[in-house]
Amino acid sequence: KSANPQWREQFDFHYFSDRKDMLDIEVWRKDNKKHEDLLGMSQVDVSALPMKQTNRLELPLEKHPGSLLMLVAVTPCAGVSISDLCVCPLEDPSERQQISQRYCIKNSFRDIRDIGFLQVKVLKAVDLMAADFSGKSDPFCVLELGNDSLQTHTVYKNLNPEWNKVFTFPIKDIHDVLEVTVFDEDGDKPPDFLGKVAIPLLSV
């Protein structure tokens, strides 16, 4: 119980410079497991932030008292990507050569936290649960590995969506677990859970 909470948490998001997405932040109060109240929200225009430096932001909460203090850094990130299946990154011979050189034996101790990469092809889902009254769903797929989280686009009114996307993640811990979750987009409301699978990297 505090009116001045300190979370000191770090979250990593992948932002692509050709998109003009806003970072949405919401603050909630939880009384118990079933009851939650929205205490306020704010937005950050990521495209307006300077690169390669830590930005100290004090954000007032919209329509509510209080503010958020955040440190936001926009830095280039190599090895993480989303692409269409028809332009799979590793199909490019020059990129395959570059990756092979990066992870060859002589470079194995250059950065011990960079131990490899994982490429995931998300093709489709079949026979999903209907989450809407129309008997359909608006599914999208979220992939999480460590602190990295990427997602597909939404396929509207479909129980057998096809995404055909390729995700590339850097591997920082071989004991991490790849979590693949399917949600139903629900407008301004939180998405509905449709299913999940967890894949330990050691089992790949």
N, C-alpha and C positions, 0 to 999 in steps of 0.2 A: 504494500500500500504506500504509494509515493506520488506526489504531484510533480516531482522533479527526477524522473527515472534516468538512470545511466545504463545503457545496454552494452556499449563497447563491443559491438559485433561487426564482423567484416563480411560483406557479400560481394561476389564477383558476378558481373553480368557481361554478356558479349554484345557490343554495340557496333553496328556496321555504318560506316560514314556516309553511305549513299541513302540512308534512311533518316528521317527526321522524327524519330520517336521521342516521347517525353518519358522521363522516369517518374512514376507515380508512387507517392508515399502515403500510407494511411496509418493512423494511430488508433488503436482499439483498446477498450477497457473490457476485461473479462471478469464477470462476477462469479460465474461457476462454469461448468462444462457446457451448459446449454445457452447461457445468456451473454451476449456481447453488445457493446455500445461503441459506435464510431465517435472518437474524440476530435477528429479533424483530419485534414488531408492537405497535401501540397504537391507541387510538381517541380521538376528540374529539366530545363532544356539542355540536354547533353551536348547538342551540336554547338551551343554557345560557350562551352567551357574550353579554356586553353588546354592543349595537349601537354603531356609529360610533366605535369606538376600537380601537387595536391591543392585542391581548392577548398577553402573553409567557408561553408555556407550556413547561414542562419535563416531558416525558412519559417515564416509565419504560417500558422494553420488557417486554412480558409474557413470562414464563418464560425470559427471557434477560438477561444483564447489559447495562448501558448505558442511555442515555436519549437522547431527542431534544429539542433546543431549537428552538422554532418561534415565529414571530410570525404571529398569525391575526387578521384584521380582518373583521368582518361589516358590510357597508355596503349601503345600498339601491342597487339598480341599475335604471335606467330603460332601456326599449327592448329588453330581452331577455325573451322569454316562450315558453311552450309552451302550446298550446291544442288542443282538438279541432277538426277540420275544420268541423264544423257551427257553431262559434262563432268563426270566423276573426276575429282582432282588427281587421283593416283593413276589415271589413264594417261596422263601427260608424261612422256618419257623423261623430260628434263626435270620434272618435279620428283619423279621416282628416284632419279639419280641423286638429286639434292638431299632427299631424305636418307637414302642409303649411305651417303657420305657423312651425314650428320650423326648417324647411329653406328658407324663402323667402330671396330674394336679400339683403334688408336684414339678415338674421341670419347670413349666411354666414361672417362673421369673428368671431362671438361665441365660438365654440369651434372652432378650426381642426382639432382632433383628432376632432371629431364631424362626419363628412362625409356621413352618411346611414345607411340601415339596409337589411337584406336579409331578406326573408320567404321561407321555404322551406316548401313543402307536401310532406310525405312521405306518399305514398299507400300504396304496396305494393311488394313485390318478387315476382318470379316465377322459378320453376325454380331455386331455390337448391340448393346442394350439400347432400347428406345428411351430417351430422356425427355422428349417433348410430347405434348398432348397429340401432336399430329402423327405420332408413331415413328418419328424419325429422331435423329440427333445431329448436332453440329460439331463433329469431333475434330480435335487436334491432338497431337502427340508431343509430349515433353520428355526430353532425354537429360538425365542428370548424372554427372560423374564427378565425384569430389565436390568442389565448389562451383563447377561449371554447369550451366543449365542452358539448353537450346531447345527450340520447339519448331514444329512444322506450321504451315498455314492451316486454317480451318477449312474443312470441306462441309458445306452446308447441306442439311436435309439428306443425310446419307448414313446408312448402317454398314456400308462396305466401302469406306473411303480409300482412295489411292493418293498417297503423298509423293512417292518416288523422289525422295530427298536423300542426300548423302551428308552425314555429319562426321567431322574429324575433330577428335579431342586429343590434347596432349595428356600423357599418363604421368602423373607425379607420384603415385603410390600404387604398386602392383596389387595391394590388398584392397583397393577400392572396389566398389560394386556399381555397375551400370544399372540405373533405374529407369525404366521406360513406362510412362504413365499416359493413359488416354483419358482426356477430359471432354466434356460437352460444353461448348461455349454458351453462356447464358446472359448475353448482353452486359449490363452494368453489374449484374450479380456475380458472386464467385462461381467459377465453373463447377459442373457436376462431375464427380468421379465415375469413370466407366470401367476402369481396370488397370492393372499394373503387373509388371514382371521385373524381377531383380536378377541380374546376371553378374556373379563375381568374375573379376578379370582373370583370376587364376583358373577359371573353368573354360576360358576361351581358348 
